[in-house]
Amino acid sequence: MMPRHPSLERIARERITAGKLPRICCDFIWGGYGRGDLCSLCDKPIRSSEVEFEVPEVADSAGAALKFHIACYAVWRLECAHGDAERSLNVEQVNT
């Protein structure tokens, strides 16, 4: 089980709600060592000693692929899934 990161979870929810991060199910990601680029979730550099996950199919407002630390990527994906589940539940309640 992944440790919880409440502050990252809050940031992910806020950015998804504000449209700064997409709520998607990505088809694939690329992984490699960081090159100093900023993480799309926490805004901290991804150092060369850290693994970077890149979501190439989605670009941010500047046209760059989304890049994450491992933990930040996991939190973003969980928040996307959580929002999808909430929307499904809301649709079911409306249809009942």
C-alpha positions in Angstrom: 0.0 0.0 0.0 1.3 3.4 -0.9 1.8 5.9 1.9 -0.6 8.8 2.0 0.5 12.3 1.0 -2.4 14.6 2.2 -0.7 17.8 1.0 -0.1 16.4 -2.5 -3.6 15.0 -2.6 -5.0 18.4 -1.8 -2.8 20.1 -4.5 -3.8 17.4 -7.0 -7.6 18.0 -6.3 -7.2 21.7 -6.6 -5.2 21.6 -9.8 -7.6 19.1 -11.4 -10.6 21.2 -10.3 -9.0 24.4 -11.7 -8.1 22.7 -15.0 -4.4 23.0 -14.4 -4.0 19.2 -14.5 -6.2 17.0 -16.6 -8.4 14.2 -15.2 -7.5 11.4 -17.6 -6.6 7.8 -17.8 -3.4 7.9 -19.8 -2.6 5.1 -22.2 1.1 5.0 -21.4 3.9 6.8 -19.6 7.6 7.1 -20.1 10.1 6.7 -17.3 13.7 7.7 -16.8 15.9 9.7 -14.6 15.0 13.4 -14.1 16.7 16.2 -15.9 15.8 19.0 -13.5 12.4 19.7 -15.0 9.7 20.8 -12.6 7.1 18.2 -11.5 3.7 19.0 -12.8 2.1 18.4 -9.4 4.5 19.7 -6.7 6.5 22.2 -8.8 9.8 20.9 -7.4 12.7 19.9 -9.7 13.0 16.2 -10.6 16.7 15.6 -10.0 18.9 13.3 -11.9 19.0 10.9 -8.9 15.2 10.6 -9.1 12.9 8.7 -11.5 10.7 10.9 -13.6 7.4 9.7 -15.1 6.3 11.6 -18.3 2.8 11.6 -19.8 3.6 12.5 -23.4 0.0 12.4 -24.7 -1.1 15.3 -22.5 0.4 18.7 -22.7 0.2 21.5 -20.2 -0.8 25.0 -21.1 2.7 25.7 -22.5 2.6 22.6 -24.7 5.0 20.5 -22.6 4.3 16.9 -21.6 3.3 16.4 -18.0 6.2 15.2 -15.8 6.0 13.8 -12.3 8.0 12.4 -9.4 6.9 8.8 -8.8 4.9 9.7 -5.7 3.3 12.7 -7.4 2.3 10.6 -10.4 0.7 8.1 -8.1 -1.2 10.8 -6.2 -2.4 12.4 -9.4 -3.7 9.0 -10.8 -5.5 8.2 -7.6 -7.2 11.6 -7.5 -8.2 11.1 -11.2 -9.7 7.7 -10.3 -11.3 9.1 -7.2 -13.0 11.8 -9.2 -14.1 9.3 -11.9 -15.7 7.2 -9.2 -17.5 10.2 -7.6 -18.9 11.3 -11.0 -20.2 7.7 -11.6 -21.8 7.7 -8.2 -23.4 11.1 -8.8 -24.8 9.9 -12.2 -26.2 6.8 -10.6 -27.9 8.9 -7.9 -29.5 11.2 -10.5 -30.7 8.3 -12.5 -32.4 6.6 -9.5 
